[in-house]
Amino acid sequence: MSTTVAASVSMRAIVVTRGTPTRRGVASRATFRRGDSLATRQARPHAGAWRRGIRNVDHVGEPSRLAARAGLFSPFRVEVPDAIDESPDDIIRKKKDTGKKLRLRIDGVWYDCTGWARAHPGGALFITLMDGCDATDVFYALHSYGPNGDDTAARRLAMLPTCLGPDEEPDEQFGSSEDKNSSGVPTAYGTLPDTGVHSNDNLPGDANPAFATLRKKFDDEGWFRRDPLKEAAVLGTTLGLYAIGWFLANSHPILAACSIGLGMQQAGWLAHDYIHGRGKWCSMMRGFGSLTNGFSTEWWQHKHNMHHSFTNIDGRDGDIKLEPLYFLQSPEVTGRPDNPGFRRWQHWYGYPLYAFTYVLWRRHSLASAIQRKDKKELALLAVHYGWLFGCLPLSVAISSVLLGGFLVGALVTATHQTEEIMFEQAGEFVDIQFRSTREADVDGLERWLWGGMDTQLVHHLFPTMPRYRHHAARPIIQRWAAEHGYDFRISTAKEIIEKNWTHLKEMAGVKIPAHI
């Protein structure tokens, strides 16, 4: 696929609002709310494409023996559907053995991904979850193309074999007709009604031309381009904090820990930018997080792509499955084990415990790199730990990791955890981002500390856009949202933190029947 063609391909999605009439029609979904009991959830119809359980795995393709346990490390593992105890490898193998296809649709074309799923840079899990579904929105959200990025994904896509859709092969139907949109295509976010408004005669019900136009506007105007001076400033500031802390480590350990801790927080934001970004510069800097913070790029990318693709969808987004230390929903709603001994105090210990965010991420990063025998990543991790424990006093090293983890954990969770948490059928990609994300209205030093997390909605809609362009893009997206009936949520940082604390307190006081 040429650069020109790749750049001109439109992003397609159906906008589904929360049951309110729009010019596109009325959304009718069996979505579950926080207040629903487990019995209510079980009584409601499920979408066939989503009627699956979840188990924890330590890495893609290897289910844990403790599948049913909601545990301390569950939010930091990759999750895999287990309706019949299948891992992505099991699903792919069964498809091949039975002569069936693992397929998904992008821009109206069905692609056979059976032989390629394991090579997917984002992991085979995502491909298996999207089997039989339209993946257009997610594809363009997480990849870039044309002169403002890297068209590798588009070129790889063009090389995949095409195939018939499941509705054209009766022996490979996916669920019932109720699990499909108006064109007969199952959707990864739930059942979509036929609104009668079709942007393309060949693809009824699948396009959101307004959002495609917005994306094209940003692309044409260069919003996805990297600014060398701003990139240098952000990188220089981050490395400078490390250097100052290292210099002060022996003479002023407290100041050193503060400096390196801030550096680790900023390095986390910067590594996040590099992994999302496209182009030669971001590709070269992909290992930055491994070198500065001891994070596995591959582990983090797989985990984070699930968060972006299925934001706040229970059972898909590991960032909201935090039991037994944090209960964002009542155990009666989730059906997962309760731990009242922890839950009753969670609003008190909740924020201090965020200090261990980096400790857990490092643990899983090491486990992932060792399991995959990733020599390059292991070498970067070795350099990092050699510096951390070989060049710094132990007290400075540990304090820095805890401070950096707290500053990241307390902010990165704030913009999603009190927003809508969805179950089963949820809506479409763009709709889900607006319903699950809140922005923070901050300035000055506070904005620097947030490191782009204050513009979470802008980031979730356009993940490959550099964060230093987010604030300029925000008013454009706000106007677009108002014109198309979306609720652009934004609050001050104080209001967001208070809202998170209040929600943890409310969940701490929930009374659960003895049989749950």
C-alpha positions as CSV (number, residue, x, y, z in Angstrom):
1,M,0.0,0.0,0.0
2,S,1.5,3.3,-1.0
3,T,2.0,6.2,1.3
4,T,-0.7,8.2,-0.5
5,V,-3.2,5.4,-0.4
6,A,-2.4,4.6,3.2
7,A,-2.8,8.2,4.2
8,S,-6.2,8.5,2.4
9,V,-7.8,5.5,4.0
10,S,-10.7,6.6,6.2
11,M,-11.3,5.5,9.8
12,R,-14.7,4.0,10.3
13,A,-16.8,3.6,13.5
14,I,-20.4,3.8,14.5
15,V,-21.1,6.3,17.1
16,V,-23.4,4.8,19.8
17,T,-24.6,7.1,22.5
18,R,-26.0,5.9,25.8
19,G,-29.5,5.1,24.6
20,T,-30.3,8.7,23.6
21,P,-31.8,9.6,20.3
22,T,-29.4,11.1,17.8
23,R,-29.5,11.7,14.1
24,R,-27.8,8.3,13.8
25,G,-30.6,6.5,15.7
26,V,-31.1,5.1,19.2
27,A,-28.6,2.7,20.7
28,S,-30.1,-0.4,22.2
29,R,-27.6,-2.3,24.4
30,A,-27.6,-4.8,27.2
31,T,-24.9,-2.9,29.1
32,F,-24.4,-3.4,32.8
33,R,-24.1,-0.7,35.3
34,R,-22.3,-0.4,38.6
35,G,-25.5,-0.8,40.6
36,D,-26.6,-4.0,39.0
37,S,-26.5,-7.2,41.1
38,L,-24.8,-10.3,39.8
39,A,-28.2,-11.9,39.4
40,T,-29.4,-9.0,37.2
41,R,-26.3,-9.3,35.0
42,Q,-26.8,-13.0,34.6
43,A,-30.5,-12.5,33.6
44,R,-29.7,-10.1,30.8
45,P,-28.8,-11.1,27.3
46,H,-25.1,-11.2,26.5
47,A,-23.4,-10.5,23.1
48,G,-22.2,-13.8,21.7
49,A,-18.9,-12.2,20.7
50,W,-18.3,-11.3,24.4
51,R,-19.8,-14.2,26.3
52,R,-16.4,-15.3,27.7
53,G,-14.7,-15.6,31.1
54,I,-11.3,-14.1,31.9
55,R,-8.2,-15.6,33.4
56,N,-4.9,-14.2,34.4
57,V,-1.8,-15.2,32.5
58,D,1.8,-14.3,33.2
59,H,2.5,-13.8,29.5
60,V,0.7,-14.2,26.2
61,G,-0.3,-17.8,25.6
62,E,0.3,-19.4,29.0
63,P,-2.7,-19.4,31.3
64,S,-2.1,-19.2,35.0
65,R,-3.2,-22.1,37.2
66,L,-4.7,-19.6,39.5
67,A,-7.2,-18.5,36.9
68,A,-10.1,-17.8,39.1
69,R,-8.3,-15.8,41.7
70,A,-8.6,-12.0,41.7
71,G,-5.2,-11.2,43.0
72,L,-2.7,-8.5,43.7
73,F,-0.9,-8.8,40.4
74,S,-4.0,-9.4,38.2
75,P,-4.2,-5.8,36.8
76,F,-0.6,-6.1,35.5
77,R,-1.0,-9.4,33.6
78,V,-2.3,-10.0,30.2
79,E,-5.9,-11.2,30.1
80,V,-7.1,-13.9,27.8
81,P,-10.7,-15.2,27.2
82,D,-11.3,-18.7,28.5
83,A,-14.8,-19.7,27.5
84,I,-13.4,-23.2,26.9
85,D,-10.0,-22.6,28.6
86,E,-8.4,-21.4,25.4
87,S,-5.3,-19.3,25.1
88,P,-4.6,-17.3,21.9
89,D,-2.3,-20.2,20.8
90,D,-5.1,-22.7,21.4
91,I,-7.6,-20.6,19.4
92,I,-5.1,-20.2,16.5
93,R,-4.3,-23.9,16.5
94,K,-7.9,-24.9,16.5
95,K,-8.7,-22.6,13.6
96,K,-5.9,-24.2,11.5
97,D,-6.9,-27.7,12.5
98,T,-10.5,-27.2,11.4
99,G,-9.7,-25.2,8.3
100,K,-11.4,-22.1,9.6
101,K,-10.0,-18.6,9.6
102,L,-9.1,-16.0,12.2
103,R,-10.3,-12.9,10.5
104,L,-11.0,-9.3,11.0
105,R,-12.3,-6.4,8.9
106,I,-10.6,-3.1,8.2
107,D,-12.0,-0.6,5.8
108,G,-14.6,-3.0,4.5
109,V,-12.1,-5.7,3.6
110,W,-11.9,-9.0,5.5
111,Y,-8.3,-10.2,6.2
112,D,-7.3,-13.8,7.1
113,C,-5.0,-13.4,10.1
114,T,-4.7,-17.0,11.0
115,G,-1.1,-17.4,9.9
116,W,0.0,-14.0,11.0
117,A,-1.6,-13.5,14.5
118,R,1.4,-14.7,16.4
119,A,3.6,-12.2,14.6
120,H,1.3,-9.2,15.4
121,P,3.6,-6.7,17.2
122,G,0.7,-5.9,19.6
123,G,0.3,-9.6,20.5
124,A,-1.9,-12.4,19.3
125,L,-4.4,-11.8,22.1
126,F,-5.8,-8.7,20.5
127,I,-6.3,-10.5,17.1
128,T,-8.2,-13.4,18.8
129,L,-10.4,-11.0,20.7
130,M,-11.3,-9.2,17.5
131,D,-12.0,-12.4,15.5
132,G,-14.9,-11.9,13.2
133,C,-15.2,-8.2,14.1
134,D,-14.6,-4.9,12.4
135,A,-11.3,-3.5,13.7
136,T,-11.0,-0.3,11.6
137,D,-11.3,2.2,14.5
138,V,-8.7,0.5,16.6
139,F,-6.3,0.0,13.7
140,Y,-6.2,3.7,12.9
141,A,-6.1,4.8,16.5
142,L,-3.0,2.8,17.3
143,H,-1.1,3.1,14.0
144,S,0.1,6.0,11.9
145,Y,0.7,6.3,8.3
146,G,1.9,8.6,5.5
147,P,4.3,11.5,5.8
148,N,3.6,12.1,9.5
149,G,4.5,8.7,10.8
150,D,5.4,5.1,9.8
151,D,3.2,3.3,7.3
152,T,4.6,-0.1,8.3
153,A,1.3,-1.3,9.6
154,A,-0.5,-0.3,6.4
155,R,2.1,-2.1,4.3
156,R,1.8,-5.2,6.4
157,L,-1.9,-5.1,6.2
158,A,-1.8,-4.9,2.4
159,M,0.3,-8.1,2.4
160,L,-2.3,-10.2,4.3
161,P,-4.5,-12.5,2.4
162,T,-8.1,-11.4,2.1
163,C,-11.1,-13.6,2.6
164,L,-14.8,-13.8,2.7
165,G,-16.7,-12.4,5.7
166,P,-18.3,-14.8,8.2
167,D,-21.8,-13.9,6.9
168,E,-20.6,-15.1,3.5
169,E,-19.5,-18.5,4.9
170,P,-22.5,-20.1,6.7
171,D,-20.3,-22.7,8.4
172,E,-18.3,-19.9,10.2
173,Q,-21.1,-17.8,11.6
174,F,-20.1,-15.8,14.6
175,G,-22.9,-15.9,17.2
176,S,-26.5,-15.1,16.3
177,S,-27.9,-12.3,14.2
178,E,-28.4,-10.3,17.4
179,D,-24.6,-10.1,17.9
180,K,-24.1,-8.3,14.6
181,N,-24.4,-4.8,13.3
182,S,-26.6,-3.9,10.4
183,S,-24.1,-5.2,7.8
184,G,-24.0,-8.6,9.4
185,V,-20.6,-7.9,11.1
186,P,-20.1,-8.7,14.8
187,T,-18.5,-5.8,16.6
188,A,-16.0,-6.1,19.4
189,Y,-17.9,-3.5,21.4
190,G,-21.4,-4.9,21.2
191,T,-24.5,-5.0,19.1
192,L,-25.2,-2.0,16.9
193,P,-28.6,-1.0,15.6
194,D,-29.3,-0.2,12.0
195,T,-29.7,3.5,12.2
196,G,-30.6,3.9,8.5
197,V,-27.8,6.5,8.1
198,H,-25.1,4.9,5.9
199,S,-22.0,6.7,4.9
200,N,-21.1,4.1,2.3
201,D,-23.5,1.9,0.4
202,N,-21.1,-1.0,0.6
203,L,-20.5,-0.6,4.4
204,P,-23.8,0.2,6.0
205,G,-23.6,1.1,9.7
206,D,-19.9,1.0,10.0
207,A,-18.5,4.4,9.4
208,N,-18.2,7.5,11.4
209,P,-17.4,10.0,8.6
210,A,-17.3,12.9,11.0
211,F,-14.5,11.4,13.1
212,A,-12.7,10.3,9.9
213,T,-12.8,13.9,8.7
214,L,-11.4,15.1,12.1
215,R,-8.6,12.7,11.9
216,K,-7.8,13.7,8.4
217,K,-7.8,17.3,9.3
218,F,-5.2,16.7,12.1
219,D,-3.1,14.6,9.7
220,D,-3.2,17.1,6.9
221,E,-2.2,19.9,9.2
222,G,0.7,18.0,10.6
223,W,-0.5,17.5,14.2
224,F,1.2,14.0,14.3
225,R,4.6,15.3,13.3
226,R,7.4,15.4,15.9
227,D,9.0,18.7,16.7
228,P,12.8,18.2,17.2
229,L,13.2,21.1,19.5
230,K,10.4,20.1,21.8
231,E,11.5,16.4,21.7
232,A,15.0,17.5,22.8
233,A,13.6,19.8,25.6
234,V,11.5,17.0,27.1
235,L,14.3,14.4,26.8
236,G,16.9,16.8,28.2
237,T,14.8,17.8,31.2
238,T,14.1,14.1,32.1
239,L,17.8,13.1,31.8
240,G,18.8,16.2,33.7
241,L,16.8,15.1,36.7
242,Y,18.6,11.7,36.7
243,A,21.9,13.5,36.4
244,I,21.3,15.9,39.3
245,G,20.1,13.1,41.5
246,W,23.1,10.9,40.7
247,F,25.4,13.9,41.4
248,L,23.7,14.5,44.8
249,A,23.2,10.8,45.8
250,N,26.0,10.6,48.4
251,S,26.0,14.1,49.7
252,H,22.3,14.9,49.8
253,P,20.3,11.6,49.5
254,I,16.9,13.1,50.1
255,L,17.3,15.7,47.4
256,A,18.7,13.0,45.2
257,A,15.8,10.7,45.7
258,C,13.3,13.5,44.9
259,S,15.2,14.4,41.7
260,I,15.5,10.9,40.5
261,G,12.0,10.0,41.5
262,L,10.7,13.0,39.5
263,G,12.9,11.9,36.7
264,M,11.5,8.3,36.8
265,Q,8.0,9.8,36.6
266,Q,8.8,11.9,33.6
267,A,10.7,9.0,32.0
268,G,7.6,7.0,32.4
269,W,5.5,9.6,30.5
270,L,8.3,9.9,27.9
271,A,8.6,6.1,27.4
272,H,4.8,6.1,26.9
273,D,5.1,8.7,24.2
274,Y,7.9,6.8,22.4
275,I,6.0,3.5,22.3
276,H,2.8,5.1,21.1
277,G,4.7,7.3,18.6
278,R,5.6,6.3,15.0
279,G,8.6,7.2,12.8
280,K,12.3,6.7,13.0
281,W,12.9,8.7,16.2
282,C,10.3,6.9,18.2
283,S,11.4,3.5,16.9
284,M,15.0,4.3,17.9
285,M,13.8,5.3,21.4
286,R,11.5,2.4,22.1
287,G,13.9,1.0,24.7
288,F,14.0,4.2,26.7
289,G,11.7,2.9,29.4
290,S,13.8,-0.3,29.8
291,L,17.0,1.7,30.2
292,T,15.6,4.4,32.6
293,N,12.9,2.6,34.5
294,G,13.4,-1.1,34.1
295,F,10.2,-1.6,32.1
296,S,9.7,-4.2,29.4
297,T,8.6,-2.5,26.2
298,E,6.9,-5.6,24.9
299,W,5.1,-6.4,28.1
300,W,3.9,-2.8,28.6
301,Q,2.8,-2.5,24.9
302,H,0.6,-5.6,25.1
303,K,-0.9,-4.5,28.4
304,H,-1.4,-0.9,27.3
305,N,-2.9,-1.7,23.9
306,M,-5.6,-3.7,25.6
307,H,-6.3,-0.7,27.8
308,H,-6.6,1.6,24.7
309,S,-8.6,-0.9,22.7
310,F,-11.1,-1.8,25.4
311,T,-11.0,1.2,27.8
312,N,-12.9,0.6,31.0
313,I,-14.5,-2.6,29.7
314,D,-14.6,-5.0,32.6
315,G,-12.7,-8.3,31.8
316,R,-10.7,-6.7,28.9
317,D,-9.1,-3.6,30.5
318,G,-6.7,-4.8,33.2
319,D,-6.2,-1.3,34.4
320,I,-9.6,-1.4,36.2
321,K,-9.2,-4.9,37.6
322,L,-7.4,-4.1,40.8
323,E,-8.8,-6.5,43.4
324,P,-8.2,-7.4,46.2
325,L,-6.4,-4.1,47.0
326,Y,-8.8,-1.8,45.2
327,F,-12.5,-2.4,44.5
328,L,-13.7,0.0,41.8
329,Q,-17.0,-1.9,41.6
330,S,-19.0,-4.0,44.1
331,P,-18.1,-7.7,44.1
332,E,-21.8,-8.3,43.7
333,V,-21.6,-6.6,40.3
334,T,-18.3,-8.1,39.0
335,G,-18.8,-11.6,40.4
336,R,-15.2,-11.6,41.6
337,P,-14.2,-12.6,45.1
338,D,-14.6,-10.0,47.9
339,N,-12.0,-9.1,50.5
340,P,-13.8,-7.0,53.0
341,G,-10.7,-6.8,55.2
342,F,-9.0,-4.8,52.5
343,R,-12.0,-3.2,50.9
344,R,-13.3,-1.4,54.0
345,W,-10.0,0.6,54.3
346,Q,-9.2,1.1,50.6
347,H,-9.9,4.9,50.6
348,W,-7.3,5.3,53.3
349,Y,-4.5,3.1,52.0
350,G,-5.4,3.6,48.4
351,Y,-3.2,6.6,47.5
352,P,-0.2,5.6,49.6
353,L,-0.2,2.2,48.0
354,Y,0.3,3.7,44.6
355,A,4.0,4.0,45.6
356,F,4.4,0.3,44.7
357,T,3.2,0.9,41.1
358,Y,6.7,0.8,39.7
359,V,7.7,-2.1,41.9
360,L,4.9,-4.3,40.3
361,W,5.6,-3.1,36.8
362,R,9.3,-3.9,37.2
363,R,8.4,-7.4,38.5
364,H,6.3,-8.2,35.6
365,S,8.7,-6.6,33.1
366,L,11.5,-8.9,34.3
367,A,9.3,-11.9,34.3
368,S,8.2,-11.1,30.7
369,A,11.7,-10.5,29.3
370,I,13.1,-13.6,30.9
371,Q,10.2,-15.8,29.7
372,R,10.6,-14.4,26.1
373,K,14.4,-14.7,26.3
374,D,14.5,-11.2,24.8
375,K,18.3,-10.6,24.8
376,K,18.1,-7.0,23.8
377,E,15.6,-6.1,26.4
378,L,17.4,-8.1,29.1
379,A,20.6,-6.2,28.3
380,L,18.9,-2.9,28.7
381,L,17.3,-4.0,32.0
382,A,20.8,-5.2,33.2
383,V,22.3,-1.8,32.5
384,H,19.4,-0.1,34.3
385,Y,19.7,-2.3,37.4
386,G,23.5,-2.1,37.3
387,W,23.2,1.7,37.5
388,L,20.3,1.7,40.1
389,F,21.9,-0.5,42.6
390,G,25.6,-0.2,41.6
391,C,25.9,3.6,41.4
392,L,23.3,4.8,43.9
393,P,23.0,4.3,47.7
394,L,20.3,1.6,48.4
395,S,18.1,4.1,50.2
396,V,18.2,6.5,47.3
397,A,17.5,3.8,44.8
398,I,14.5,2.4,46.7
399,S,13.1,5.8,47.6
400,S,13.3,7.0,44.0
401,V,11.4,4.0,42.7
402,L,8.7,4.5,45.3
403,L,8.3,8.2,44.6
404,G,8.3,7.8,40.9
405,G,5.7,5.0,41.2
406,F,3.5,7.1,43.5
407,L,3.5,10.1,41.1
408,V,2.6,7.9,38.2
409,G,0.1,5.6,39.9
410,A,-1.8,8.5,41.5
411,L,-2.2,10.4,38.2
412,V,-2.5,7.7,35.6
413,T,-5.5,6.1,37.2
414,A,-7.3,9.3,38.1
415,T,-8.9,10.0,34.7
416,H,-10.6,6.6,34.1
417,Q,-11.4,4.9,37.4
418,T,-14.4,6.9,38.4
419,E,-15.9,7.1,34.9
420,E,-18.3,4.6,33.4
421,I,-17.2,1.0,33.7
422,M,-18.8,-1.2,31.0
423,F,-19.7,-4.8,30.7
424,E,-20.4,-7.0,27.7
425,Q,-22.0,-4.8,25.0
426,A,-20.6,-1.3,25.4
427,G,-20.8,0.7,22.3
428,E,-18.3,1.7,19.6
429,F,-14.6,2.8,19.9
430,V,-15.1,6.6,19.8
431,D,-18.2,6.4,22.0
432,I,-16.3,4.3,24.6
433,Q,-13.4,6.8,24.8
434,F,-15.8,9.7,25.6
435,R,-17.7,7.6,28.2
436,S,-14.7,6.2,30.0
437,T,-12.3,9.2,30.1
438,R,-12.1,12.6,31.9
439,E,-9.5,15.3,31.3
440,A,-7.8,17.4,33.9
441,D,-7.8,21.2,33.7
442,V,-4.2,22.1,34.9
443,D,-1.5,24.6,34.2
444,G,2.1,25.4,34.9
445,L,4.1,23.0,37.1
446,E,0.9,20.9,37.7
447,R,0.6,20.3,33.9
448,W,4.3,19.3,33.7
449,L,3.7,16.8,36.5
450,W,0.8,15.2,34.7
451,G,3.0,14.6,31.7
452,G,0.1,14.5,29.2
453,M,-2.2,12.4,31.4
454,D,-4.3,15.6,31.9
455,T,-5.3,15.3,28.2
456,Q,-6.3,11.7,28.4
457,L,-9.3,11.9,26.1
458,V,-7.3,13.6,23.4
459,H,-4.6,10.9,23.8
460,H,-7.1,8.1,23.6
461,L,-8.7,9.4,20.5
462,F,-5.3,10.1,18.8
463,P,-2.7,8.0,20.6
464,T,0.1,8.7,18.1
465,M,-0.2,12.5,18.4
466,P,2.7,13.9,20.4
467,R,1.6,15.1,23.9
468,Y,2.9,18.6,23.4
469,R,0.2,19.1,20.8
470,H,-2.6,17.9,23.0
471,H,-3.6,21.2,24.6
472,A,-3.8,23.0,21.3
473,A,-5.9,20.1,19.9
474,R,-8.3,20.1,22.9
475,P,-10.5,23.0,22.0
476,I,-10.9,21.7,18.4
477,I,-12.0,18.3,19.8
478,Q,-14.3,20.0,22.3
479,R,-16.1,21.8,19.5
480,W,-16.3,18.6,17.5
481,A,-17.7,16.8,20.4
482,A,-20.4,19.4,21.0
483,E,-21.4,19.4,17.4
484,H,-21.8,15.6,17.4
485,G,-23.4,15.0,20.8
486,Y,-20.5,13.8,22.8
487,D,-19.9,14.7,26.5
488,F,-16.3,16.0,26.8
489,R,-15.6,15.6,30.5
490,I,-13.1,17.9,32.2
491,S,-12.5,18.8,35.8
492,T,-9.8,20.4,37.9
493,A,-7.1,18.1,39.3
494,K,-8.5,18.7,42.8
495,E,-12.0,17.6,41.8
496,I,-10.7,14.5,40.1
497,I,-8.6,13.4,43.1
498,E,-11.6,14.1,45.4
499,K,-13.9,12.1,43.1
500,N,-11.5,9.1,43.1
501,W,-11.2,9.2,46.9
502,T,-15.0,9.5,47.3
503,H,-15.6,6.6,44.9
504,L,-13.1,4.3,46.8
505,K,-14.9,5.3,50.0
506,E,-18.3,4.4,48.6
507,M,-17.1,1.0,47.4
508,A,-15.5,0.5,50.9
509,G,-18.9,0.9,52.5
510,V,-20.9,-1.4,50.2
511,K,-22.6,-4.3,52.1
512,I,-22.2,-7.6,50.3
513,P,-24.6,-10.5,50.9
514,A,-23.0,-13.5,52.6
515,H,-23.4,-15.8,49.6
516,I,-21.2,-13.5,47.3
